Amino acid sequence: MPLSMNREVFITCAVTGSGDTVSKSSHVPITPKQIAEAAVEATKAGAAIVHCHVRDPETGAPARRLDLYKEVTDRIRSADIDVVLNLTAGMGGDLIFGNVESPLPLNEKGTDMAGATERVAHVAECRPEICTLDCGTMNFSLGDYVMTNTPSMLREMARQMTALGVRPEIEAFDTGHLWFAKQLVEEGLIEDPVLIQLCMGIPWGAPDDLNTFMAMVNNVPSNWTFSAFSIGRNALAYPAAAILAGGNVRVGLEDNLYVGKGQLATNGQLVEKAVSVIEGMGAKIIGPAEVREKLKLTKR
C-alpha cells in the first residue's frame, strides 16, 4: 500500500490481555468490575475502541467464561461513556506439548482447545461491534506452547463472526497471516471494510524492527484499515511508527506495563501518552462515532 501518514487516527486500548502480567503490575485489571473500570478510564483518556479479555477473578489467570464476558460487556455498556467494544476470540486455541522427548500426551494444565462455535460463544452472547481473529498458528513465547489456529478453524470462525454481524479484527503476527487473511476476504468470509491489527515483536512472530514492520504494512491492501502495536520496550515508539505508515494506534497493559523507565502505567496513562504523540505529530484523534462510520459498525 502507498506510504502516507494517517491524519485521522483512532486509538485502541487493550486493557488486560491474557499474559502472565498480573504478578508484575498491580494495575492490570482482573475482575469484570476492574476490567470495565479500566475500559472507562481508557475511553475518557481518548481511546475510541477497548479490546477486552477476561480473567479468573480469584487467580488472575486467563479465562473464557461466558458469565465474565457478559458482566464486562454489561458494565461497559451501562457506563457514562461511548466506546466501541472489541472482544478477543483468541482463547481456546492453546496447545502445550509434553516435552521435547515425549510431546504426547499433551500438557493438560495449559492446553485449552475448543471448537469454533465454543470459541465464539461469548461473541454470539455479547454481540460486540468487533472481535479478534488471530489469523494463523505460531510458536508463541517460550517452552512447548503453540498458538493454534488452523485454516479450517479460521474459516469457520470468520463465517460465524460475519453471520453475527460482528466485524472481525484480523490479528496478524507474521506475513503468512496476512496472506491467509487476504484469502478469507477473497472467499467472502470477511466483508468490507476489512480491519487488521499488525502485532509486532511477539516471540516468535514478526520482529518489530522497521524493515519488518514496513514489509507487513506493504502487504496490507490499500482499501483495508490497519492498526499496529509492539510489545515491551518499543511499545511507546510504535504509535509514531504506525501513524507515519498510514495506520492507527493500539496501546494498553496487554502489550506494555510501563509508561516510562521503571514507571508502571495504568491504561489511561498509556492512552494519554499515545494522544500526546498523535497530536504532537499534527494528526487528529477520532472518536467512537467516527470509527463506527469508517468501519460500518452498528452501535449496540
C-alpha positions as protocol buffer text, in pm:
chain_id: "A"
residue {
  index: 1
  type: MET
  ca { x: 0 y: 0 z: 0 }
}
residue {
  index: 2
  type: PRO
  ca { x: 123 y: 358 z: -62 }
}
residue {
  index: 3
  type: LEU
  ca { x: 301 y: 506 z: 237 }
}
residue {
  index: 4
  type: SER
  ca { x: 118 y: 814 z: 360 }
}
residue {
  index: 5
  type: MET
  ca { x: 84 y: 949 z: 711 }
}
residue {
  index: 6
  type: ASN
  ca { x: -256 y: 896 z: 869 }
}
residue {
  index: 7
  type: ARG
  ca { x: -400 y: 1228 z: 987 }
}
residue {
  index: 8
  type: GLU
  ca { x: -724 y: 1092 z: 1136 }
}
residue {
  index: 9
  type: VAL
  ca { x: -623 y: 833 z: 1394 }
}
residue {
  index: 10
  type: PHE
  ca { x: -818 y: 613 z: 1631 }
}
residue {
  index: 11
  type: ILE
  ca { x: -674 y: 458 z: 1945 }
}
residue {
  index: 12
  type: THR
  ca { x: -747 y: 106 z: 2065 }
}
residue {
  index: 13
  type: CYS
  ca { x: -670 y: 25 z: 2427 }
}
residue {
  index: 14
  type: ALA
  ca { x: -606 y: -343 z: 2506 }
}
residue {
  index: 15
  type: VAL
  ca { x: -681 y: -327 z: 2874 }
}
residue {
  index: 16
  type: THR
  ca { x: -576 y: -661 z: 3025 }
}
residue {
  index: 17
  type: GLY
  ca { x: -486 y: -940 z: 2782 }
}
residue {
  index: 18
  type: SER
  ca { x: -419 y: -1298 z: 2887 }
}
residue {
  index: 19
  type: GLY
  ca { x: -47 y: -1288 z: 2959 }
}
residue {
  index: 20
  type: ASP
  ca { x: 126 y: -1354 z: 3289 }
}
residue {
  index: 21
  type: THR
  ca { x: 131 y: -986 z: 3384 }
}
residue {
  index: 22
  type: VAL
  ca { x: -84 y: -981 z: 3696 }
}
residue {
  index: 23
  type: SER
  ca { x: 216 y: -1062 z: 3916 }
}
residue {
  index: 24
  type: LYS
  ca { x: 422 y: -788 z: 3753 }
}
residue {
  index: 25
  type: SER
  ca { x: 187 y: -492 z: 3796 }
}
residue {
  index: 26
  type: SER
  ca { x: -98 y: -419 z: 4035 }
}
residue {
  index: 27
  type: HIS
  ca { x: -254 y: -201 z: 3765 }
}
residue {
  index: 28
  type: VAL
  ca { x: -350 y: -497 z: 3544 }
}
residue {
  index: 29
  type: PRO
  ca { x: -728 y: -538 z: 3585 }
}
residue {
  index: 30
  type: ILE
  ca { x: -853 y: -881 z: 3687 }
}
residue {
  index: 31
  type: THR
  ca { x: -1220 y: -881 z: 3787 }
}
residue {
  index: 32
  type: PRO
  ca { x: -1501 y: -779 z: 3548 }
}
residue {
  index: 33
  type: LYS
  ca { x: -1550 y: -463 z: 3754 }
}
residue {
  index: 34
  type: GLN
  ca { x: -1181 y: -373 z: 3728 }
}
residue {
  index: 35
  type: ILE
  ca { x: -1171 y: -450 z: 3353 }
}
residue {
  index: 36
  type: ALA
  ca { x: -1477 y: -233 z: 3291 }
}
residue {
  index: 37
  type: GLU
  ca { x: -1332 y: 49 z: 3503 }
}
residue {
  index: 38
  type: ALA
  ca { x: -1007 y: 26 z: 3305 }
}
residue {
  index: 39
  type: ALA
  ca { x: -1207 y: 47 z: 2983 }
}
residue {
  index: 40
  type: VAL
  ca { x: -1384 y: 359 z: 3107 }
}
residue {
  index: 41
  type: GLU
  ca { x: -1053 y: 515 z: 3215 }
}
residue {
  index: 42
  type: ALA
  ca { x: -902 y: 445 z: 2872 }
}
residue {
  index: 43
  type: THR
  ca { x: -1204 y: 587 z: 2692 }
}
residue {
  index: 44
  type: LYS
  ca { x: -1201 y: 908 z: 2893 }
}
residue {
  index: 45
  type: ALA
  ca { x: -830 y: 942 z: 2811 }
}
residue {
  index: 46
  type: GLY
  ca { x: -900 y: 924 z: 2436 }
}
residue {
  index: 47
  type: ALA
  ca { x: -946 y: 562 z: 2324 }
}
residue {
  index: 48
  type: ALA
  ca { x: -1223 y: 502 z: 2071 }
}
residue {
  index: 49
  type: ILE
  ca { x: -1202 y: 121 z: 2099 }
}
residue {
  index: 50
  type: VAL
  ca { x: -1143 y: -100 z: 2402 }
}
residue {
  index: 51
  type: HIS
  ca { x: -1015 y: -454 z: 2346 }
}
residue {
  index: 52
  type: CYS
  ca { x: -1106 y: -688 z: 2631 }
}
residue {
  index: 53
  type: HIS
  ca { x: -1008 y: -1032 z: 2754 }
}
residue {
  index: 54
  type: VAL
  ca { x: -1139 y: -1173 z: 3082 }
}
residue {
  index: 55
  type: ARG
  ca { x: -954 y: -1332 z: 3374 }
}
residue {
  index: 56
  type: ASP
  ca { x: -1043 y: -1563 z: 3659 }
}
residue {
  index: 57
  type: PRO
  ca { x: -1142 y: -1318 z: 3934 }
}
residue {
  index: 58
  type: GLU
  ca { x: -975 y: -1533 z: 4200 }
}
residue {
  index: 59
  type: THR
  ca { x: -642 y: -1613 z: 4036 }
}
residue {
  index: 60
  type: GLY
  ca { x: -598 y: -1361 z: 3753 }
}
residue {
  index: 61
  type: ALA
  ca { x: -540 y: -1646 z: 3509 }
}
residue {
  index: 62
  type: PRO
  ca { x: -678 y: -1608 z: 3155 }
}
residue {
  index: 63
  type: ALA
  ca { x: -1036 y: -1728 z: 3118 }
}
residue {
  index: 64
  type: ARG
  ca { x: -1308 y: -1755 z: 2856 }
}
residue {
  index: 65
  type: ARG
  ca { x: -1611 y: -1791 z: 3081 }
}
residue {
  index: 66
  type: LEU
  ca { x: -1931 y: -1658 z: 2929 }
}
residue {
  index: 67
  type: ASP
  ca { x: -2053 y: -1503 z: 3254 }
}
residue {
  index: 68
  type: LEU
  ca { x: -1734 y: -1297 z: 3287 }
}
residue {
  index: 69
  type: TYR
  ca { x: -1762 y: -1163 z: 2933 }
}
residue {
  index: 70
  type: LYS
  ca { x: -2128 y: -1082 z: 2990 }
}
residue {
  index: 71
  type: GLU
  ca { x: -2052 y: -889 z: 3309 }
}
residue {
  index: 72
  type: VAL
  ca { x: -1768 y: -693 z: 3145 }
}
residue {
  index: 73
  type: THR
  ca { x: -1987 y: -610 z: 2845 }
}
residue {
  index: 74
  type: ASP
  ca { x: -2285 y: -504 z: 3058 }
}
residue {
  index: 75
  type: ARG
  ca { x: -2068 y: -287 z: 3283 }
}
residue {
  index: 76
  type: ILE
  ca { x: -1904 y: -106 z: 2991 }
}
residue {
  index: 77
  type: ARG
  ca { x: -2233 y: -50 z: 2811 }
}
residue {
  index: 78
  type: SER
  ca { x: -2400 y: 87 z: 3124 }
}
residue {
  index: 79
  type: ALA
  ca { x: -2115 y: 330 z: 3196 }
}
residue {
  index: 80
  type: ASP
  ca { x: -2136 y: 701 z: 3117 }
}
residue {
  index: 81
  type: ILE
  ca { x: -1919 y: 671 z: 2806 }
}
residue {
  index: 82
  type: ASP
  ca { x: -1944 y: 589 z: 2438 }
}
residue {
  index: 83
  type: VAL
  ca { x: -1685 y: 339 z: 2315 }
}
residue {
  index: 84
  type: VAL
  ca { x: -1654 y: 68 z: 2051 }
}
residue {
  index: 85
  type: LEU
  ca { x: -1632 y: -273 z: 2220 }
}
residue {
  index: 86
  type: ASN
  ca { x: -1381 y: -525 z: 2085 }
}
residue {
  index: 87
  type: LEU
  ca { x: -1373 y: -870 z: 2249 }
}
residue {
  index: 88
  type: THR
  ca { x: -1099 y: -1126 z: 2196 }
}
residue {
  index: 89
  type: ALA
  ca { x: -1184 y: -1456 z: 2030 }
}
residue {
  index: 90
  type: GLY
  ca { x: -828 y: -1580 z: 2062 }
}
residue {
  index: 91
  type: MET
  ca { x: -885 y: -1815 z: 2354 }
}
residue {
  index: 92
  type: GLY
  ca { x: -944 y: -2186 z: 2301 }
}
residue {
  index: 93
  type: GLY
  ca { x: -650 y: -2249 z: 2068 }
}
residue {
  index: 94
  type: ASP
  ca { x: -381 y: -2314 z: 2329 }
}
residue {
  index: 95
  type: LEU
  ca { x: -176 y: -2626 z: 2265 }
}
residue {
  index: 96
  type: ILE
  ca { x: 104 y: -2724 z: 2505 }
}
residue {
  index: 97
  type: PHE
  ca { x: 311 y: -3030 z: 2427 }
}
residue {
  index: 98
  type: GLY
  ca { x: 456 y: -3258 z: 2693 }
}
residue {
  index: 99
  type: ASN
  ca { x: 830 y: -3211 z: 2642 }
}
residue {
  index: 100
  type: VAL
  ca { x: 1097 y: -3245 z: 2376 }
}
residue {
  index: 101
  type: GLU
  ca { x: 1134 y: -3621 z: 2420 }
}
residue {
  index: 102
  type: SER
  ca { x: 768 y: -3704 z: 2488 }
}
residue {
  index: 103
  type: PRO
  ca { x: 549 y: -3445 z: 2315 }
}
residue {
  index: 104
  type: LEU
  ca { x: 244 y: -3663 z: 2378 }
}
residue {
  index: 105
  type: PRO
  ca { x: 39 y: -3673 z: 2589 }
}
residue {
  index: 106
  type: LEU
  ca { x: -28 y: -3301 z: 2587 }
}
residue {
  index: 107
  type: ASN
  ca { x: 19 y: -3093 z: 2899 }
}
residue {
  index: 108
  type: GLU
  ca { x: -333 y: -3080 z: 3037 }
}
residue {
  index: 109
  type: LYS
  ca { x: -257 y: -2794 z: 3274 }
}
residue {
  index: 110
  type: GLY
  ca { x: -223 y: -2534 z: 3000 }
}
residue {
  index: 111
  type: THR
  ca { x: -379 y: -2692 z: 2691 }
}
residue {
  index: 112
  type: ASP
  ca { x: -719 y: -2544 z: 2607 }
}
residue {
  index: 113
  type: MET
  ca { x: -858 y: -2650 z: 2271 }
}
residue {
  index: 114
  type: ALA
  ca { x: -1217 y: -2570 z: 2178 }
}
residue {
  index: 115
  type: GLY
  ca { x: -1432 y: -2590 z: 1867 }
}
residue {
  index: 116
  type: ALA
  ca { x: -1521 y: -2288 z: 1655 }
}
residue {
  index: 117
  type: THR
  ca { x: -1871 y: -2243 z: 1797 }
}
residue {
  index: 118
  type: GLU
  ca { x: -1744 y: -2260 z: 2155 }
}
residue {
  index: 119
  type: ARG
  ca { x: -1465 y: -2012 z: 2076 }
}
residue {
  index: 120
  type: VAL
  ca { x: -1716 y: -1753 z: 1956 }
}
residue {
  index: 121
  type: ALA
  ca { x: -1996 y: -1833 z: 2205 }
}
residue {
  index: 122
  type: HIS
  ca { x: -1927 y: -1515 z: 2403 }
}
residue {
  index: 123
  type: VAL
  ca { x: -1933 y: -1314 z: 2079 }
}
residue {
  index: 124
  type: ALA
  ca { x: -2276 y: -1455 z: 1998 }
}
residue {
  index: 125
  type: GLU
  ca { x: -2395 y: -1378 z: 2352 }
}
residue {
  index: 126
  type: CYS
  ca { x: -2247 y: -1028 z: 2395 }
}
residue {
  index: 127
  type: ARG
  ca { x: -2255 y: -905 z: 2033 }
}
residue {
  index: 128
  type: PRO
  ca { x: -1960 y: -665 z: 2049 }
}
residue {
  index: 129
  type: GLU
  ca { x: -1908 y: -441 z: 1748 }
}
residue {
  index: 130
  type: ILE
  ca { x: -1565 y: -600 z: 1684 }
}
residue {
  index: 131
  type: CYS
  ca { x: -1397 y: -927 z: 1783 }
}
residue {
  index: 132
  type: THR
  ca { x: -1049 y: -1051 z: 1705 }
}
residue {
  index: 133
  type: LEU
  ca { x: -948 y: -1332 z: 1472 }
}
residue {
  index: 134
  type: ASP
  ca { x: -585 y: -1448 z: 1522 }
}
residue {
  index: 135
  type: CYS
  ca { x: -512 y: -1534 z: 1163 }
}
residue {
  index: 136
  type: GLY
  ca { x: -257 y: -1814 z: 1194 }
}
residue {
  index: 137
  type: THR
  ca { x: -67 y: -2067 z: 1403 }
}
residue {
  index: 138
  type: MET
  ca { x: 272 y: -1984 z: 1560 }
}
residue {
  index: 139
  type: ASN
  ca { x: 523 y: -2080 z: 1825 }
}
residue {
  index: 140
  type: PHE
  ca { x: 426 y: -1833 z: 2094 }
}
residue {
  index: 141
  type: SER
  ca { x: 679 y: -1720 z: 2354 }
}
residue {
  index: 142
  type: LEU
  ca { x: 872 y: -1995 z: 2534 }
}
residue {
  index: 143
  type: GLY
  ca { x: 862 y: -2366 z: 2605 }
}
residue {
  index: 144
  type: ASP
  ca { x: 622 y: -2602 z: 2430 }
}
residue {
  index: 145
  type: TYR
  ca { x: 327 y: -2366 z: 2372 }
}
residue {
  index: 146
  type: VAL
  ca { x: 178 y: -2329 z: 2024 }
}
residue {
  index: 147
  type: MET
  ca { x: -98 y: -2078 z: 1942 }
}
residue {
  index: 148
  type: THR
  ca { x: -316 y: -2294 z: 1720 }
}
residue {
  index: 149
  type: ASN
  ca { x: -548 y: -2160 z: 1450 }
}
residue {
  index: 150
  type: THR
  ca { x: -589 y: -2397 z: 1156 }
}
residue {
  index: 151
  type: PRO
  ca { x: -721 y: -2281 z: 817 }
}
residue {
  index: 152
  type: SER
  ca { x: -1044 y: -2477 z: 870 }
}
residue {
  index: 153
  type: MET
  ca { x: -1092 y: -2329 z: 1217 }
}
residue {
  index: 154
  type: LEU
  ca { x: -1029 y: -1975 z: 1093 }
}
residue {
  index: 155
  type: ARG
  ca { x: -1269 y: -2015 z: 803 }
}
residue {
  index: 156
  type: GLU
  ca { x: -1547 y: -2134 z: 1034 }
}
residue {
  index: 157
  type: MET
  ca { x: -1483 y: -1868 z: 1299 }
}
residue {
  index: 158
  type: ALA
  ca { x: -1480 y: -1595 z: 1032 }
}
residue {
  index: 159
  type: ARG
  ca { x: -1804 y: -1734 z: 888 }
}
residue {
  index: 160
  type: GLN
  ca { x: -1974 y: -1726 z: 1227 }
}
residue {
  index: 161
  type: MET
  ca { x: -1847 y: -1376 z: 1316 }
}
residue {
  index: 162
  type: THR
  ca { x: -1970 y: -1235 z: 986 }
}
residue {
  index: 163
  type: ALA
  ca { x: -2309 y: -1408 z: 1023 }
}
residue {
  index: 164
  type: LEU
  ca { x: -2344 y: -1249 z: 1369 }
}
residue {
  index: 165
  type: GLY
  ca { x: -2285 y: -903 z: 1223 }
}
residue {
  index: 166
  type: VAL
  ca { x: -1964 y: -859 z: 1423 }
}
residue {
  index: 167
  type: ARG
  ca { x: -1664 y: -707 z: 1244 }
}
residue {
  index: 168
  type: PRO
  ca { x: -1358 y: -934 z: 1269 }
}
residue {
  index: 169
  type: GLU
  ca { x: -1035 y: -757 z: 1357 }
}
residue {
  index: 170
  type: ILE
  ca { x: -774 y: -975 z: 1188 }
}
residue {
  index: 171
  type: GLU
  ca { x: -469 y: -1009 z: 1411 }
}
residue {
  index: 172
  type: ALA
  ca { x: -158 y: -1074 z: 1202 }
}
residue {
  index: 173
  type: PHE
  ca { x: 156 y: -1185 z: 1385 }
}
residue {
  index: 174
  type: ASP
  ca { x: 358 y: -1259 z: 1072 }
}
residue {
  index: 175
  type: THR
  ca { x: 344 y: -1217 z: 694 }
}
residue {
  index: 176
  type: GLY
  ca { x: 182 y: -1556 z: 632 }
}
residue {
  index: 177
  type: HIS
  ca { x: -109 y: -1449 z: 850 }
}
residue {
  index: 178
  type: LEU
  ca { x: -165 y: -1154 z: 618 }
}
residue {
  index: 179
  type: TRP
  ca { x: -154 y: -1388 z: 321 }
}
residue {
  index: 180
  type: PHE
  ca { x: -429 y: -1607 z: 468 }
}
residue {
  index: 181
  type: ALA
  ca { x: -633 y: -1303 z: 572 }
}
residue {
  index: 182
  type: LYS
  ca { x: -644 y: -1200 z: 205 }
}
residue {
  index: 183
  type: GLN
  ca { x: -770 y: -1548 z: 124 }
}
residue {
  index: 184
  type: LEU
  ca { x: -1053 y: -1517 z: 379 }
}
residue {
  index: 185
  type: VAL
  ca { x: -1154 y: -1187 z: 222 }
}
residue {
  index: 186
  type: GLU
  ca { x: -1134 y: -1333 z: -130 }
}
residue {
  index: 187
  type: GLU
  ca { x: -1362 y: -1619 z: -23 }
}
residue {
  index: 188
  type: GLY
  ca { x: -1616 y: -1371 z: 114 }
}
residue {
  index: 189
  type: LEU
  ca { x: -1579 y: -1490 z: 472 }
}
residue {
  index: 190
  type: ILE
  ca { x: -1474 y: -1143 z: 588 }
}
residue {
  index: 191
  type: GLU
  ca { x: -1662 y: -849 z: 440 }
}
residue {
  index: 192
  type: ASP
  ca { x: -1556 y: -493 z: 364 }
}
residue {
  index: 193
  type: PRO
  ca { x: -1441 y: -277 z: 528 }
}
residue {
  index: 194
  type: VAL
  ca { x: -1156 y: -500 z: 642 }
}
residue {
  index: 195
  type: LEU
  ca { x: -987 y: -422 z: 974 }
}
residue {
  index: 196
  type: ILE
  ca { x: -646 y: -562 z: 1062 }
}
residue {
  index: 197
  type: GLN
  ca { x: -411 y: -534 z: 1358 }
}
residue {
  index: 198
  type: LEU
  ca { x: -38 y: -576 z: 1295 }
}
residue {
  index: 199
  type: CYS
  ca { x: 104 y: -744 z: 1606 }
}
residue {
  index: 200
  type: MET
  ca { x: 477 y: -679 z: 1622 }
}
residue {
  index: 201
  type: GLY
  ca { x: 753 y: -806 z: 1846 }
}
residue {
  index: 202
  type: ILE
  ca { x: 576 y: -1111 z: 1987 }
}
residue {
  index: 203
  type: PRO
  ca { x: 811 y: -1409 z: 2007 }
}
residue {
  index: 204
  type: TRP
  ca { x: 823 y: -1585 z: 1760 }
}
residue {
  index: 205
  type: GLY
  ca { x: 626 y: -1387 z: 1510 }
}
residue {
  index: 206
  type: ALA
  ca { x: 733 y: -1077 z: 1320 }
}
residue {
  index: 207
  type: PRO
  ca { x: 1008 y: -879 z: 1499 }
}
residue {
  index: 208
  type: ASP
  ca { x: 933 y: -512 z: 1550 }
}
residue {
  index: 209
  type: ASP
  ca { x: 1221 y: -358 z: 1356 }
}
residue {
  index: 210
  type: LEU
  ca { x: 1110 y: -103 z: 1098 }
}
residue {
  index: 211
  type: ASN
  ca { x: 1210 y: -310 z: 795 }
}
residue {
  index: 212
  type: THR
  ca { x: 989 y: -598 z: 906 }
}
residue {
  index: 213
  type: PHE
  ca { x: 710 y: -361 z: 1004 }
}
residue {
  index: 214
  type: MET
  ca { x: 714 y: -197 z: 661 }
}
residue {
  index: 215
  type: ALA
  ca { x: 712 y: -540 z: 495 }
}
residue {
  index: 216
  type: MET
  ca { x: 391 y: -608 z: 688 }
}
residue {
  index: 217
  type: VAL
  ca { x: 246 y: -267 z: 601 }
}
residue {
  index: 218
  type: ASN
  ca { x: 331 y: -309 z: 233 }
}
residue {
  index: 219
  type: ASN
  ca { x: 133 y: -632 z: 228 }
}
residue {
  index: 220
  type: VAL
  ca { x: -184 y: -464 z: 361 }
}
residue {
  index: 221
  type: PRO
  ca { x: -423 y: -383 z: 73 }
}
residue {
  index: 222
  type: SER
  ca { x: -476 y: -9 z: 31 }
}
residue {
  index: 223
  type: ASN
  ca { x: -851 y: -33 z: 99 }
}
residue {
  index: 224
  type: TRP
  ca { x: -805 y: -203 z: 437 }
}
residue {
  index: 225
  type: THR
  ca { x: -788 y: -18 z: 769 }
}
residue {
  index: 226
  type: PHE
  ca { x: -494 y: -117 z: 984 }
}
residue {
  index: 227
  type: SER
  ca { x: -365 y: -54 z: 1332 }
}
residue {
  index: 228
  type: ALA
  ca { x: -36 y: -162 z: 1485 }
}
residue {
  index: 229
  type: PHE
  ca { x: 142 y: -215 z: 1814 }
}
residue {
  index: 230
  type: SER
  ca { x: 457 y: -366 z: 1958 }
}
residue {
  index: 231
  type: ILE
  ca { x: 509 y: -520 z: 2299 }
}
residue {
  index: 232
  type: GLY
  ca { x: 773 y: -436 z: 2556 }
}
residue {
  index: 233
  type: ARG
  ca { x: 1047 y: -177 z: 2520 }
}
residue {
  index: 234
  type: ASN
  ca { x: 940 y: -48 z: 2176 }
}
residue {
  index: 235
  type: ALA
  ca { x: 571 y: -21 z: 2259 }
}
residue {
  index: 236
  type: LEU
  ca { x: 584 y: 352 z: 2327 }
}
residue {
  index: 237
  type: ALA
  ca { x: 759 y: 419 z: 1994 }
}
residue {
  index: 238
  type: TYR
  ca { x: 505 y: 233 z: 1786 }
}
residue {
  index: 239
  type: PRO
  ca { x: 227 y: 496 z: 1787 }
}
residue {
  index: 240
  type: ALA
  ca { x: 457 y: 722 z: 1584 }
}
residue {
  index: 241
  type: ALA
  ca { x: 563 y: 440 z: 1351 }
}
residue {
  index: 242
  type: ALA
  ca { x: 203 y: 331 z: 1293 }
}
residue {
  index: 243
  type: ILE
  ca { x: 81 y: 682 z: 1213 }
}
residue {
  index: 244
  type: LEU
  ca { x: 369 y: 755 z: 974 }
}
residue {
  index: 245
  type: ALA
  ca { x: 296 y: 428 z: 793 }
}
residue {
  index: 246
  type: GLY
  ca { x: -70 y: 525 z: 747 }
}
residue {
  index: 247
  type: GLY
  ca { x: -220 y: 328 z: 1034 }
}
residue {
  index: 248
  type: ASN
  ca { x: -387 y: 362 z: 1369 }
}
residue {
  index: 249
  type: VAL
  ca { x: -264 y: 307 z: 1724 }
}
residue {
  index: 250
  type: ARG
  ca { x: -302 y: 39 z: 1989 }
}
residue {
  index: 251
  type: VAL
  ca { x: -169 y: 69 z: 2343 }
}
residue {
  index: 252
  type: GLY
  ca { x: -263 y: -85 z: 2677 }
}
residue {
  index: 253
  type: LEU
  ca { x: -150 y: -310 z: 2957 }
}
residue {
  index: 254
  type: GLU
  ca { x: -197 y: -621 z: 2741 }
}
residue {
  index: 255
  type: ASP
  ca { x: 108 y: -507 z: 2544 }
}
residue {
  index: 256
  type: ASN
  ca { x: 322 y: -299 z: 2780 }
}
residue {
  index: 257
  type: LEU
  ca { x: 326 y: -235 z: 3154 }
}
residue {
  index: 258
  type: TYR
  ca { x: 537 y: 82 z: 3161 }
}
residue {
  index: 259
  type: VAL
  ca { x: 481 y: 447 z: 3077 }
}
residue {
  index: 260
  type: GLY
  ca { x: 850 y: 532 z: 3131 }
}
residue {
  index: 261
  type: LYS
  ca { x: 1164 y: 361 z: 3252 }
}
residue {
  index: 262
  type: GLY
  ca { x: 1074 y: 188 z: 3577 }
}
residue {
  index: 263
  type: GLN
  ca { x: 732 y: 359 z: 3588 }
}
residue {
  index: 264
  type: LEU
  ca { x: 439 y: 120 z: 3595 }
}
residue {
  index: 265
  type: ALA
  ca { x: 148 y: 253 z: 3389 }
}
residue {
  index: 266
  type: THR
  ca { x: -228 y: 250 z: 3402 }
}
residue {
  index: 267
  type: ASN
  ca { x: -427 y: 203 z: 3083 }
}
residue {
  index: 268
  type: GLY
  ca { x: -532 y: 566 z: 3100 }
}
residue {
  index: 269
  type: GLN
  ca { x: -172 y: 684 z: 3117 }
}
residue {
  index: 270
  type: LEU
  ca { x: -76 y: 476 z: 2813 }
}
residue {
  index: 271
  type: VAL
  ca { x: -365 y: 624 z: 2615 }
}
residue {
  index: 272
  type: GLU
  ca { x: -266 y: 975 z: 2726 }
}
residue {
  index: 273
  type: LYS
  ca { x: 88 y: 905 z: 2604 }
}
residue {
  index: 274
  type: ALA
  ca { x: -50 y: 797 z: 2265 }
}
residue {
  index: 275
  type: VAL
  ca { x: -270 y: 1107 z: 2248 }
}
residue {
  index: 276
  type: SER
  ca { x: 32 y: 1331 z: 2302 }
}
residue {
  index: 277
  type: VAL
  ca { x: 224 y: 1153 z: 2024 }
}
residue {
  index: 278
  type: ILE
  ca { x: -66 y: 1172 z: 1779 }
}
residue {
  index: 279
  type: GLU
  ca { x: -141 y: 1537 z: 1845 }
}
residue {
  index: 280
  type: GLY
  ca { x: 229 y: 1622 z: 1853 }
}
residue {
  index: 281
  type: MET
  ca { x: 258 y: 1484 z: 1500 }
}
residue {
  index: 282
  type: GLY
  ca { x: -23 y: 1709 z: 1381 }
}
residue {
  index: 283
  type: ALA
  ca { x: -285 y: 1436 z: 1344 }
}
residue {
  index: 284
  type: LYS
  ca { x: -643 y: 1436 z: 1470 }
}
residue {
  index: 285
  type: ILE
  ca { x: -782 y: 1175 z: 1710 }
}
residue {
  index: 286
  type: ILE
  ca { x: -1120 y: 1039 z: 1603 }
}
residue {
  index: 287
  type: GLY
  ca { x: -1379 y: 905 z: 1843 }
}
residue {
  index: 288
  type: PRO
  ca { x: -1616 y: 608 z: 1851 }
}
residue {
  index: 289
  type: ALA
  ca { x: -1885 y: 764 z: 1631 }
}
residue {
  index: 290
  type: GLU
  ca { x: -1632 y: 833 z: 1354 }
}
residue {
  index: 291
  type: VAL
  ca { x: -1487 y: 484 z: 1392 }
}
residue {
  index: 292
  type: ARG
  ca { x: -1833 y: 331 z: 1352 }
}
residue {
  index: 293
  type: GLU
  ca { x: -1887 y: 532 z: 1035 }
}
residue {
  index: 294
  type: LYS
  ca { x: -1545 y: 437 z: 898 }
}
residue {
  index: 295
  type: LEU
  ca { x: -1581 y: 65 z: 972 }
}
residue {
  index: 296
  type: LYS
  ca { x: -1959 y: 45 z: 913 }
}
residue {
  index: 297
  type: LEU
  ca { x: -2032 y: -74 z: 1265 }
}
residue {
  index: 298
  type: THR
  ca { x: -2373 y: -87 z: 1427 }
}
residue {
  index: 299
  type: LYS
  ca { x: -2380 y: 60 z: 1777 }
}
residue {
  index: 300
  type: ARG
  ca { x: -2501 y: -197 z: 2031 }
}
